[in-house]
Amino acid sequence: MQYRTNEGLLIEAETSVDLIRRLREASWSEQNLSDQAYMEAVADRMYQGGVHVSTLSPDIFIAGLLAAGMLKREVANPQSNTTGEQADT
């Protein structure tokens, strides 16, 4: 699945844990943190801005980022008809 950050970075990840790891690696100032410490640092910054994101689990953390608009799921473009014919609907 692909996700886009609110800064425009496109990240592909299969699981919430993988997505957190890739987000952490993309953050030059937080690359050396553990995934849990990264989630807590992000949640602290968001809390200072008035948004609560739980770090209870990676799935809940990612759901919070999605709900807050910090991440968006990228929808893959549907396969186009390679023959150029219109499909009957």
ChimeraX commands (.cxc) that place a marker at each C-alpha (Angstrom):
marker #1 position 0.00,0.00,0.00 radius 0.5
marker #1 position 1.23,3.51,-0.70 radius 0.5
marker #1 position 0.95,6.50,1.60 radius 0.5
marker #1 position 1.73,10.16,1.06 radius 0.5
marker #1 position 2.83,12.41,3.90 radius 0.5
marker #1 position 1.47,15.92,4.22 radius 0.5
marker #1 position 4.92,17.02,3.02 radius 0.5
marker #1 position 4.48,15.09,-0.24 radius 0.5
marker #1 position 6.74,12.10,0.47 radius 0.5
marker #1 position 5.42,8.88,-1.09 radius 0.5
marker #1 position 6.07,5.76,1.00 radius 0.5
marker #1 position 5.21,2.17,0.19 radius 0.5
marker #1 position 4.66,-0.19,3.11 radius 0.5
marker #1 position 2.76,-3.40,3.72 radius 0.5
marker #1 position 2.26,-3.06,7.48 radius 0.5
marker #1 position 1.98,-0.29,10.05 radius 0.5
marker #1 position 5.31,-1.35,11.55 radius 0.5
marker #1 position 6.97,-1.11,8.14 radius 0.5
marker #1 position 5.38,2.29,7.52 radius 0.5
marker #1 position 6.60,3.64,10.86 radius 0.5
marker #1 position 10.11,2.38,10.13 radius 0.5
marker #1 position 10.12,4.07,6.71 radius 0.5
marker #1 position 8.75,7.32,8.14 radius 0.5
marker #1 position 11.42,7.27,10.84 radius 0.5
marker #1 position 14.17,6.59,8.30 radius 0.5
marker #1 position 12.93,9.51,6.19 radius 0.5
marker #1 position 13.21,11.86,9.16 radius 0.5
marker #1 position 16.84,12.91,9.26 radius 0.5
marker #1 position 16.63,14.12,12.85 radius 0.5
marker #1 position 14.97,10.95,14.16 radius 0.5
marker #1 position 16.67,8.15,12.23 radius 0.5
marker #1 position 18.53,6.92,15.31 radius 0.5
marker #1 position 15.41,6.55,17.45 radius 0.5
marker #1 position 13.62,3.28,18.00 radius 0.5
marker #1 position 10.24,2.97,16.30 radius 0.5
marker #1 position 8.48,3.45,19.67 radius 0.5
marker #1 position 10.56,6.54,20.49 radius 0.5
marker #1 position 9.82,7.91,17.00 radius 0.5
marker #1 position 6.06,7.43,17.51 radius 0.5
marker #1 position 6.26,9.18,20.88 radius 0.5
marker #1 position 8.26,12.09,19.43 radius 0.5
marker #1 position 5.73,12.57,16.62 radius 0.5
marker #1 position 2.80,12.26,19.03 radius 0.5
marker #1 position 4.39,14.85,21.35 radius 0.5
marker #1 position 4.81,17.33,18.46 radius 0.5
marker #1 position 1.23,16.78,17.35 radius 0.5
marker #1 position -0.07,17.16,20.92 radius 0.5
marker #1 position 1.66,20.54,21.13 radius 0.5
marker #1 position -0.36,21.48,18.05 radius 0.5
marker #1 position -3.60,20.34,19.66 radius 0.5
marker #1 position -3.89,16.91,17.99 radius 0.5
marker #1 position -3.86,13.69,20.04 radius 0.5
marker #1 position -2.39,10.59,18.40 radius 0.5
marker #1 position -2.10,7.43,20.46 radius 0.5
marker #1 position 1.14,5.43,20.52 radius 0.5
marker #1 position -0.54,2.37,22.05 radius 0.5
marker #1 position 0.25,0.28,18.96 radius 0.5
marker #1 position 1.62,0.88,15.46 radius 0.5
marker #1 position -1.83,0.29,13.92 radius 0.5
marker #1 position -3.49,2.83,16.22 radius 0.5
marker #1 position -0.68,5.33,15.65 radius 0.5
marker #1 position -1.01,5.10,11.85 radius 0.5
marker #1 position -4.80,5.35,12.12 radius 0.5
marker #1 position -4.31,8.54,14.15 radius 0.5
marker #1 position -1.97,10.02,11.54 radius 0.5
marker #1 position -4.50,9.21,8.82 radius 0.5
marker #1 position -7.36,10.74,10.82 radius 0.5
marker #1 position -5.30,13.87,11.52 radius 0.5
marker #1 position -4.47,14.31,7.83 radius 0.5
marker #1 position -0.74,13.79,8.35 radius 0.5
marker #1 position -0.86,10.75,6.04 radius 0.5
marker #1 position -3.11,9.85,3.14 radius 0.5
marker #1 position -3.53,6.51,1.44 radius 0.5
marker #1 position -2.66,6.69,-2.22 radius 0.5
marker #1 position -5.23,4.94,-4.36 radius 0.5
marker #1 position -3.70,3.07,-7.25 radius 0.5
marker #1 position -5.04,4.10,-10.62 radius 0.5
marker #1 position -7.43,1.51,-11.98 radius 0.5
marker #1 position -6.04,-0.51,-14.86 radius 0.5
marker #1 position -6.95,1.13,-18.10 radius 0.5
marker #1 position -8.39,-0.86,-20.92 radius 0.5
marker #1 position -5.36,-1.56,-23.09 radius 0.5
marker #1 position -7.45,-2.07,-26.23 radius 0.5
marker #1 position -8.88,1.42,-26.01 radius 0.5
marker #1 position -12.43,0.08,-26.02 radius 0.5
marker #1 position -14.96,1.30,-23.52 radius 0.5
marker #1 position -16.22,-1.23,-21.03 radius 0.5
marker #1 position -19.98,-1.83,-20.93 radius 0.5
marker #1 position -21.54,-0.49,-17.76 radius 0.5
marker link #1:1,2 radius 0.2
marker link #1:2,3 radius 0.2
marker link #1:3,4 radius 0.2
marker link #1:4,5 radius 0.2
marker link #1:5,6 radius 0.2
marker link #1:6,7 radius 0.2
marker link #1:7,8 radius 0.2
marker link #1:8,9 radius 0.2
marker link #1:9,10 radius 0.2
marker link #1:10,11 radius 0.2
marker link #1:11,12 radius 0.2
marker link #1:12,13 radius 0.2
marker link #1:13,14 radius 0.2
marker link #1:14,15 radius 0.2
marker link #1:15,16 radius 0.2
marker link #1:16,17 radius 0.2
marker link #1:17,18 radius 0.2
marker link #1:18,19 radius 0.2
marker link #1:19,20 radius 0.2
marker link #1:20,21 radius 0.2
marker link #1:21,22 radius 0.2
marker link #1:22,23 radius 0.2
marker link #1:23,24 radius 0.2
marker link #1:24,25 radius 0.2
marker link #1:25,26 radius 0.2
marker link #1:26,27 radius 0.2
marker link #1:27,28 radius 0.2
marker link #1:28,29 radius 0.2
marker link #1:29,30 radius 0.2
marker link #1:30,31 radius 0.2
marker link #1:31,32 radius 0.2
marker link #1:32,33 radius 0.2
marker link #1:33,34 radius 0.2
marker link #1:34,35 radius 0.2
marker link #1:35,36 radius 0.2
marker link #1:36,37 radius 0.2
marker link #1:37,38 radius 0.2
marker link #1:38,39 radius 0.2
marker link #1:39,40 radius 0.2
marker link #1:40,41 radius 0.2
marker link #1:41,42 radius 0.2
marker link #1:42,43 radius 0.2
marker link #1:43,44 radius 0.2
marker link #1:44,45 radius 0.2
marker link #1:45,46 radius 0.2
marker link #1:46,47 radius 0.2
marker link #1:47,48 radius 0.2
marker link #1:48,49 radius 0.2
marker link #1:49,50 radius 0.2
marker link #1:50,51 radius 0.2
marker link #1:51,52 radius 0.2
marker link #1:52,53 radius 0.2
marker link #1:53,54 radius 0.2
marker link #1:54,55 radius 0.2
marker link #1:55,56 radius 0.2
marker link #1:56,57 radius 0.2
marker link #1:57,58 radius 0.2
marker link #1:58,59 radius 0.2
marker link #1:59,60 radius 0.2
marker link #1:60,61 radius 0.2
marker link #1:61,62 radius 0.2
marker link #1:62,63 radius 0.2
marker link #1:63,64 radius 0.2
marker link #1:64,65 radius 0.2
marker link #1:65,66 radius 0.2
marker link #1:66,67 radius 0.2
marker link #1:67,68 radius 0.2
marker link #1:68,69 radius 0.2
marker link #1:69,70 radius 0.2
marker link #1:70,71 radius 0.2
marker link #1:71,72 radius 0.2
marker link #1:72,73 radius 0.2
marker link #1:73,74 radius 0.2
marker link #1:74,75 radius 0.2
marker link #1:75,76 radius 0.2
marker link #1:76,77 radius 0.2
marker link #1:77,78 radius 0.2
marker link #1:78,79 radius 0.2
marker link #1:79,80 radius 0.2
marker link #1:80,81 radius 0.2
marker link #1:81,82 radius 0.2
marker link #1:82,83 radius 0.2
marker link #1:83,84 radius 0.2
marker link #1:84,85 radius 0.2
marker link #1:85,86 radius 0.2
marker link #1:86,87 radius 0.2
marker link #1:87,88 radius 0.2
marker link #1:88,89 radius 0.2
view
